Amino acid sequence: MKKVRIGVLGAYRGTSMINYCKRADNAEVVAICDKSPEALETQRENANGLNITFYDNFEDFIKHDMDAVVLANYANEHAPFAIKAMKLGKHVFSEVLPVQTMKEAVELIETAEETGMIYAYGENYCYMPAPYEMKKLYNQNKIGEFEYGECEYIHNCESIWPSITYGEEDHWRNNMYSTFYCTHSLGPIIHITGLRPVSVTGFEGTKNERKLRTGSKSGSFGIEMVTLENGGIIKSIHGGLYSHSIWYSLYGSKGRMESSRRDARDGYINKIYINADSFSGEYGEEKIESYDPIHEFADKTEGFGHGGSDFYSMYYFVERLKGNLDADIIDVYEAMDMFLPGMFAYRSILDGGVPKEIPNLRDKAVRDLWRNDTACTDPKVAGDMLQPTFSKGTPKIDKSVYDYMKKLWDEECRKKEGTYRDMAFNQGSKK
């Protein structure tokens, strides 16, 4: 069968998607684009004789003869490239996050609708072993109707901050707000239940020394308390607390299920626990199950990051392009369901904790209310709607902090036997 021809924008984080295409029997990489000459040279050296064209600018890259593009560029810049790609007849696989503003959200949805191009959001945490098994069990009514859930993505990045921001004061990571990077925590529960979020209240962790000494201007962590369309509630927490954690827990009308806690040293995100009755109100002897779910095609995921989920997110995208309507992708509407709670949680924080309604952008009339809203923390995009990066105001951080981060980054590169290129390549796949 003909392979789907894929181009990748972003040669660092895009390495995982490039490697998928090299190993897959349903796709091939035909073009790679990056503004970094070092990154492109590294990909050339690893092409292994494949017929790949390399570009240093998007305008030429997007004209290449290909079926779809992977957007693995900076997390706050995916939407403009996705819109351009779809308007030029290319399907899109977009890394996190989907948009930066409501204006982008409206245009992204309308472009997908008008062009008929397939848009898939690459929230790979949905495809990790435990949350993906939870989705299957929820659809089988294992715990009944969703009532309450908790989810967390805690990633203390201080030790790798020089490697992921390069000492750039205007890097998106240094200027994001506390609830911006929300879909690793919230996304899987949205995907498991299929329920739309309707309102949110946001909370922000205070500034701390870890943030200030790296140059990050946001609160230390963010929390979203999200109400879903059926009345169920999710508590989502993510950010830079001290120790790492990925965890998901769901309560339903007849039981609960959760992934293993990291500190339990019992399988972590690869293990699931279930305690559910046969029917609501049974309250019989506890029926506790615990096992490591085996995902289909597990034998093909070796070497892929995030518990093999990098493989599955790409596999299902390509399968959908090949006409498999059962391929489990995250479409443009669900992408907004995962991201908008974080955006409106921050508006809640800035307004002193007032609950905010989450717009249903499936409704064309609702879109008209937001199509000119550019509020965000990015000065290049926000215009006169610029938000502070922290609820008490954007911190003033001395230039010496960024100079030091740049120094650490340069030293790190030199330790790796001298090549800036190889260090950038290795670090670029981290999230």
N, C-alpha and C positions, 0 to 999 in steps of 0.2 A: 504494500500500500504506500501511496505517496506520503512523504514526511512533510509535516508543517514546517515552513521556513520561518525562522525566528531571528530577529535582531535584538541586541541587548544594549541599552543605554546605561552605562555605569559599570566599569570594568572591575571594581572592587567588590561591592556587595553582589554585583551581578555574576560573580564567579560561580556561585552555586547554581544559578540558572543556566549558565554556559555549560557547566559540567553535566547538568541534566541532559541538555541537548546532545552532548557528545556521547552519552551512554544510552540514550533512549532509542527505541525502535519506531517512535511515532513523531519525532521532531529532529531538526538539525539547526545549528546556529550558522547563519550566513553573513551576519554583520555585527560588529561591535563598535560602540562609540564611547569615547571618553575625552575630556579636555586635557587629561594628563598624558604626556608622551611616554612617561615611565610605565604607566598602567597599560597602555596599548602595546608597548614593547614586550612587557611580560606576557600578555595574552598571545602575542605573535609567537613567542618562544614556546608556548604551551599549546599551540594549534595542532601540532603533530600531523602536519600535512593536509589538514582540512581546508577546504576552499572558503575562507572567511575574508571578507573585506573590512578594513579598519578605517574608521572616521574620527576626526577630531572636532566635528561640529554636527549638531542635530539636523540642520537644514539639508545637508547632503545625505546624511544617514537615513533620514525618513523617506527619501526618494528611492532607496534601494528596493529591488524586487524581492519582497518578503510578505508573508501573510500576517505577521503579528510582531509586536514589540514588547519587550520587558523593560519596565521603567524601574531602574535600581539606582537612580540619582538621589540627590539630597531629599530628605523626608518631607520638607516643606515645599518642594517644587514639582511634585508629580502631576498635579492637575493640568497645568498649562501644556505639558508635553502629551498627556493623554488626550486632551481635546484636539490638539493638532494632529496626532496620529489617527484618531478615529475619523476626522474630517478628510483625511487623505486615504481612507479605506483600509486602515490597519486595525486589527484587533489589539486589545491592550491587556497586559498583565501588569498591574501596578503594585509595587512594594508599598509598605506602610510609610506614611499615612496617605489617605486618598485626596484630601484637599487642605487648604489653609484658611479659607474664608467661606462664608455663605454664598458670596457671588460665584466663586469657583464651583461650589457644590451644585448650584442651580445649572450653571453652564455645562458641567460634566454630565449630569443626568440628562439634560435636554440634547446634548450631542450624542450620547449613547442611543437615545430614543430615535432621533432624527436620522442617524446614519445606519442604524441596525447592526453596528459593530458589537462584538462581544467584549465586555469589560469584566475582568476578574480581579478582585482585590486579594493581594497576597498575604492575608493574615494567617501565617503558617501555624501559629499556636493552636488554631482550630483543629489541625490535623495531627497534633501530638497524640500518642497512644491513648492516654486516659480521657482527655476531653472528646476525642473522636469516638471512643467506645461509649461515652455518656450520651452522645447524640443518638447513636444507634439504639441504646436502651431507652432513652426518653421517647423516641418514636414508637417503641414497642410498648409504651405505657408502663414501664417498669416501676416508676415512682409516682405515677399519676400526674395531675396537673401541677405545674410549677407554682410554688408559693414564695420561696425565698432562696437566694443564693449569695455566695461570697466568692470573690476572685481576687487574686493578687499577682502582680508582676513586680517583684522587688529586685532591682539590679543596681548595686552600688558600683558605679563606674569610675570612682576616683583613681584607681590604679591604672586604668587604661585611657583616662581623659586626654592626655597628650596625643595618643594614637588615634583618637576618633574626632578630635577637634583641631589638631595640628597647630595649636596656639593662635587660632584665628578668632579675634574678638567677635566678629559678626557671624561666626558659624551658627547654624540653626540650633544646635544643641545648647549653646550658651545663651540663646535668646528665646527659647520656648517657655511657655508657662507651665505651671505644675500639673495641670490635667490634660495637656496636649497629647502625650504619648500613651493613650488610654486603651488602645485596641488589643494589646497583648493580654491585658487582664479581662476587659469587658467582652471582647470579641467572641471567645469560645462559648460563653453562656448565651449570648444572642444567637449564635449559630446552633447551639444545642436545642434551644426552645423554639426558635423561629418567631419569637414574639417581638413586637416593636416597642421601643422605649417611648414614653409619652411625657415624662417630666423628670427633672433632676435637681438635686441640691448639691452644691460643691463645697469642699473643705480643702484647705491648703496647709501643708506643713510649714512651720516657720523656717526662716533662713538658718543655716548652720555653717560652721567653719568648713565642713567638707565642700560645700558649694562655693563659698567665697574664695577659698584658696585654689580652686581650679578655674575660676572665671565664669561659672554658671550663675545666671541672674534670676533664676526661678526659686520658688519655694522648694523645700526639700522633697516633698511628695504631694500627691494629689489624691483626693477621695471623691467618688461620685456615688451618691445615694439615688438610685434610678428606679422609678416606677414604670412597670410594663403595662401594656394595653389590657392584660387580664387582671391587673391589680397586684401582681407579684412584685417583689422588691429585690434589687441587687445592690450589694455593697461592693464597690470596686476600688481597690487601692493599688497604686503603682508609684514608682519613683525610687529615690536614692536612700532608703533606710539602710541600716548598717550591714545587714547580712542578706544574701540572695534568697529568693523564694518564688516559686511558681506553684500555685495551688488553686483548685476549683472545687466548690462544694455546692450541691443543689438539694433543696428540700422540696418534696412534692406532697400531694394529698394522701399518699400511702407509703411514704418512705423517703430515704435520702441516699445520695451517692456522692463520693468525693475521691479526689486523687490523693496519693500519699504525700505526706509532708516531707520536705527535704531532710529535716533534722531527724526524722525517724529512721533514715538510712534503709528504707524498705521499698526500693524500686522507684521512688520519687515520682516523676510525671509518667512513668511507664506502668504504674500500678493503680488499680481502682478498688474501692471498697463500696459495697452496696448493703443496705439494711432496709428491706422493703417488705410490706405485707402483700398478700394476694389481692386484697380489696381494702378500700378505705373504711376504717373502723374495726378491722379484724383484731388487731392488738394481740396476736397470738405469740407463740414462741418466736424469738428473734431468728431471722433467717439471714445471717451475715455471710456475704460472699466476698472473697478477695482473690484477685488474680491479675496476671499481666496479660492484657489483651494483645492478641496477635492480629495486626492489620494485614489486609490483603496486600500482596506484593512486598511483604516485609523483607524478603530476601534480596530486593533490589535497592534498598535504602542505605546500604553500607557506605559510609563516607559522607552522607548528607547530614547537615546540621539540624539542630532543634528537634532531636528525637526522630529524625527521618522525615519530619514534616516538610522540609524544603523540597523533598522529592514529590510528595503527594500534591502539594499546591500547584506545582507545575504540571504534573501528570494529568490532573483533572481539567486544568485549563486547556491543554492540548487535546484531550479527549472531547471536550465540548466543541472545540473548533472542528473536529473531525465528525461532528454530528451526533455525538452521544448525549442526548438530553438528560440522562441520569447522572452525568458527571457532576460531582459535588463542588461547584464553584461558588464563590461569594460575589454576587452581582452588585451593580452600582447602588441599588437601593439598600441592600443589606450592609454594604460598606458604610453608608451614611448612618444606619442604625447603630453601627459599632463606634463611629467617630463623633457624631454630634453630641452625645451625652458629655463627652469631655469638653467640647467647645462651649456648651451652654453651662456646664458646671463652673467654668471659669467666669462666665458672666454672672453666675450666681455668687461666686466668691467676691467679685468686684462690687456687687450690690449688697454685700453684708450677709450673705447666706440666704437670700430670697429664692424660693423654688422657681425654676424656669421651665416653661413648656418647651418641648422639643418639637420643632416643626416637622410635619409629615410631608416630605418633598415628593412623595408620590402624587400629591394633589397639586395640579397645575395652578390653581388659584392661590395656594399657599406660597408657591415659588415667587409670585409677583411681589410679595411682601419683603423678600430677601435678596432679590437679584442685584441690588446695588450695595449690599452690605459687605464692606471690606475689612471689618474689624479683626485685627490680629496683632501680634507683637513684632511683625516684620515690617520695618520702615519702608522697604522697597515696594510693598504691596498695600499697606494699610491706608496710606494717604492721611487725610485728617481724622481717620477713625483709629489711629494707633493706640493700642492698649499697653499698659506697663507690663513688664514681665513678672512682677510680684505685686501682690495686692496693696502693699504699702509704698509702692513706687519702684521703678527700675533702679536697682542698686548701681552706684558709681564704683567701678572696680578699677584699680590703678593699672596702667599699661604694663607695669612690671610683672604682674601676674601672667599676662599673656606672653610676654617675653620669656618668662620662665617655662611656661608650657611648651613654647616653641623650642627652647633649649633642650628640654627633656625629650621631645619628639626627635630632634636632630641626633641626640646622643643614642636614642633607641635604635635609630636607623643605622648608625655607625657600628653598633654592637653586632648587627646582623651582617657582618662581613662586608660592610662598606656600601651596600646598595640601598639607596633611598627607595628605589623602585620596588624591590622585593619586600621591604618592610611595609610599605603602603599596601601592597597586594595582600599580604598576609593579614593585616589588621582590618582591611576594608570589608571583609565579610562579617565582621562582628556587628551585633545590633545593640 
